[in-house]
Amino acid sequence: MYTAKRVFQLQASRFALVLQLFIFVLILGLLYQLLTLGVWLVSLLIMIIAWFRLFKQPRIQQFEYLDDQDWSFSFQANHPFIQRRKISKIIDHQCYIVIYFLDIQHQPCIIWWDQLPLSQWKNLKSWVKLA
């Protein structure tokens, strides 16, 4: 029962997607007013390519506390895989939480509030306060 509170099953974040689309449209609107049509189209193409490359990165499906700083992260890519990582710090930004790893080759993970059920979100936030 106690260990079940240390497993966090993530869903896709709709809030993050809407936020990214809003910023994407905002930047495109500003660039449209500042650049010529040809340069704007090139920047549009570059932004679309960058956005799709972002979606091809492996996403966290689940993570679980093991002991001390060790956590188990389950990723979904073409083939699901699990990694054991050490966390250096966790920062709570109210609507999202950023997890930094000791190994600098791993990029920080962002967990949005809508990726977890409310009970798990509160549990994770309390875990951040303890860490």
C-alpha positions in Angstrom: 0.0 0.0 0.0 2.8 2.5 0.9 4.8 1.7 -2.3 1.7 2.3 -4.5 2.0 6.0 -3.6 5.4 6.1 -5.1 4.3 5.0 -8.6 3.2 7.8 -11.0 1.4 6.8 -14.2 1.5 9.7 -16.7 -1.0 10.5 -19.5 -0.5 12.9 -22.4 -0.8 16.5 -21.4 -3.5 18.4 -23.2 -2.6 21.6 -21.4 1.0 21.5 -22.7 -0.2 20.9 -26.2 -2.6 23.9 -26.2 0.1 26.1 -24.6 2.6 25.1 -27.3 0.1 25.7 -30.0 -0.8 29.1 -28.5 2.9 30.2 -28.4 3.4 28.8 -31.9 0.6 30.9 -33.3 1.7 34.0 -31.3 5.3 33.7 -32.6 4.0 33.2 -36.2 1.8 36.2 -35.9 4.6 38.4 -34.7 7.0 37.1 -37.3 4.4 37.7 -40.0 4.4 41.4 -39.1 8.1 41.7 -38.9 9.4 39.6 -41.8 8.8 39.4 -45.6 6.5 36.7 -46.8 9.4 34.5 -48.1 11.4 34.7 -44.9 8.2 34.1 -42.9 7.4 30.9 -44.8 10.9 29.6 -44.2 10.6 30.3 -40.5 7.2 28.6 -40.5 8.8 25.5 -42.1 11.6 25.5 -39.5 9.2 25.8 -36.6 7.0 23.0 -37.9 10.0 20.7 -38.3 11.2 21.6 -34.8 7.8 20.9 -33.4 7.5 17.5 -35.0 11.1 16.6 -33.8 10.0 17.5 -30.3 7.1 15.0 -30.5 9.5 12.2 -31.7 11.4 12.3 -28.4 10.5 9.5 -26.0 7.8 10.4 -23.5 7.7 9.2 -19.9 4.9 6.8 -19.3 5.5 6.0 -15.7 8.1 6.7 -13.0 8.6 5.1 -9.6 10.6 5.9 -6.5 13.1 3.1 -5.7 15.3 4.4 -2.9 17.3 7.5 -1.9 17.8 9.3 -5.2 17.1 6.3 -7.5 14.0 6.4 -9.6 12.7 4.1 -12.3 11.5 5.7 -15.5 9.5 3.9 -18.1 9.5 5.5 -21.6 7.4 4.9 -24.6 9.2 5.2 -28.0 9.1 2.7 -30.8 9.8 0.1 -28.1 9.1 0.6 -24.5 12.1 0.7 -22.3 12.9 1.4 -18.6 15.8 3.3 -17.2 17.1 3.7 -13.7 18.1 7.4 -13.1 19.3 9.4 -10.1 17.5 12.7 -9.5 19.5 15.7 -8.4 16.6 18.0 -7.7 12.9 18.4 -8.3 11.3 21.9 -8.6 7.6 22.6 -8.2 6.4 25.5 -10.5 2.7 25.1 -9.3 1.2 23.9 -12.7 4.2 21.8 -13.6 7.1 20.0 -11.9 10.6 19.8 -13.4 12.8 16.8 -12.6 16.6 17.3 -13.0 18.9 14.3 -13.2 22.5 13.8 -11.9 23.7 12.5 -15.2 23.8 15.6 -17.5 23.3 13.5 -20.7 19.6 13.2 -19.6 17.4 16.2 -20.3 15.2 17.4 -17.5 11.6 16.1 -17.5 8.5 18.3 -17.2 5.4 16.8 -15.6 2.3 18.9 -16.2 -0.6 19.0 -13.7 -3.0 17.3 -16.1 -0.8 14.3 -16.7 -1.7 12.8 -13.4 -5.0 12.2 -11.5 -5.5 14.8 -8.8 -4.7 12.4 -6.0 -1.3 11.4 -7.6 -0.6 15.1 -8.4 -1.0 16.0 -4.8 1.1 13.1 -3.7 3.9 14.1 -6.1 3.7 17.7 -4.9 4.0 16.6 -1.3 7.0 14.3 -2.4 8.6 17.4 -3.9 8.3 19.3 -0.6 10.0 16.4 1.2 12.9 16.1 -1.3 
